[in-house]
């Protein structure tokens, strides 16, 4: 169905797509999401893709995306860094855009340049429904690239019932070594 401001595509009675209507005669718009599965196999096609340029123009591919992509390429190389970005973009099929951007920003701040880290941070943002500009800062002086769990998440974790670690076994080994006669 063609409406004043949008085009809605149905398969029978089920809506399968909804797009903003183009006003210009003969105009085309490519949706980057529609090409992601193919780009996973050919990540080298992404940097020059028209769909990427249009996503940037529409504000769907933000400067945060670019910064995370640049860092991923530096860390993993062109092909693997771009493939990681495509995996992040695929997360957008199941996560709201603003939470994905929040996840990208948080992962970038902590140096976590994998799609899994972005997914974790985006889901944390979705759980707490924070504004996209907010993201956890890494602990001062920490050498890890893992963001700490928010207090609200830690409060919901079940208690750890494991026994405290002990060094008694090592003490026993030291006593045995000390009591052993020297040659």
PyMOL commands that set and color helices and strands:
alter all, ss='L'
color gray80, all
select helices_A, chain A and resi 32-41+43-45+50-58+63-76+78-91+97-110+115-128+151-156+168-179
alter helices_A, ss='H'
color red, helices_A
select strands_A, chain A and resi 6-11+14-20
alter strands_A, ss='S'
color yellow, strands_A
deselect
rebuild
show_as cartoon
